[in-house]
Amino acid sequence: MFFKNSNSDAPAEGSGPNRKTLPLLPLRDMIMFPHMVQPLFVGREKSINALEEAMNTDKGILLVAQRSAKTNDPTPDDNFKVGTIGAIIQLLRLPDGTVKVLVEGSQRARIHQITDETTHFTCELTPIAAEATAGAELEALRRETEQLQRAVLAQAPPADRQRLDVYRRISRCDSLATIAELQKDITDAFGENPRPLVMLFALTELRLLAAHYGVESIIRKPPDVVLTLRDAQTLLGWRRQISMLNIRLVDPARASEMGRILEAQFTDIAVSTPSSFVERAQDFATLNAMTSVLVALTMVVGGVVMTNAVLMSVFERTQEIGVLRALGWRRRRVLGMVLAEAVVLSLLSSALGVVLGVGLGQLIAAEPTYGRHFLIPSYSWGLVGQVVLLAVALGALGGLYPAWRATGLRPIEALRYE
């Protein structure tokens, strides 16, 4: 059954001139933003009752994030103190007892008190007026987010476009929600305005989506994986250590000067400017090209070595092949025998190479001095299978000429060969 809420912005009674009392819906694993339309699946009894109260009173509902998504039965203290007032657009009761609801955020609000009404939560709140935001940094982030959102939206399938439209709304500077308890930590780390942090988070998500949908005009083969600092330090074994720190200057023209000052002040670090990153990228491109050429040469040399090994085996067994031919072996059978030997030899060689490669990678990662700078290698069975198949294919190609030569031996000449 569908319901329509046509007047969710009506004021509610409260204890102060600007205060309201609204039903409260705790959210798990998400934060609701103003001007954001989001479908929700609600299964907890108190949450369903809060939705029904909002529909019956036509006053709207406050959507607030839980402190922990693992809490199934939250108390008033388990919720953050800043949320978003939402309007219920549609509500659908599903056969399994859950409710699917479509809500639209309208305005941020600060919670003064949460009351457990047994059937559902209510809260006394004060709406937060949108603040004027300015600054070149935030405007640059907004433009990049908007540009990337358009590129992702153009490549995404139709089913995902409504969900991706939220990034267009987030790019509006007055639509960003904040969490009061995190305000101090964010201010200490990123300055007085936390909005650039939220914008950077949205921008990072868009970059990952662009890679998923193959948006090559904005990002081409991004090499980065986004992790929290603590997870990255644990993964790399760098307790209380970092490998790189990015510094954004107010005046980019002084990058070289600031680099020299920092290197003089901190002698154990190396400072790289954007120009040096460009040079390094060119060096890496050259290195990748050289590596590709080296791999191609290695494959050619491997094929030549296999050809030489099988050919020497044919030379040494010329009389044996002559006897087999005299006993009635046909050329096809001799060809199959030599090719089978080449395939078995390449299979054993590739297996030995895989074992040596894996062992060498583990030894390098375990080395105490330099090994800590490398991730512990991880290998999939698919990768191992591809390596073995490539080696077997090269072995078979290398064995073609010796096998063809063996089939051309005449029995009389082969028996006379010494």
Secondary structure, DSSP 8 states (H G I E B T S, - for coil): -----S-TT-----SSSS-EEEEEEEESS----TT-EEEEEE-SHHHHHHHHHHHHHTS-EEEEEBS-TT-SS--GGGB-SEEEEEEEEEEEE-TTS-EEEEEEEEEEEEEEEEEE-SSSEEEEEEE--------HHHHHHHHHHHHHHHHHHHHS-HHHHHHHTHHHHHTSGGG----HHHHHHHHHHH-S--HHHHHHHHHHHHHHHHHHHT-TTT-SS-------HHHHHHHHT-TT--S------SSGGGHHHHHHHHHHH-TT-----HHHHHHHHHHHHHHHHHHHHHHHHHHHHHHHHHHHHHHHHHHHTHHHHHHHHHTT--HHHHHHHHHHHHHHHHHHHHHHHHHHHHHHHHHHHH-TTTGGGS------HHHHHHHHHHHHHHHHHHTHHHHHHHHT--HHHHHH--
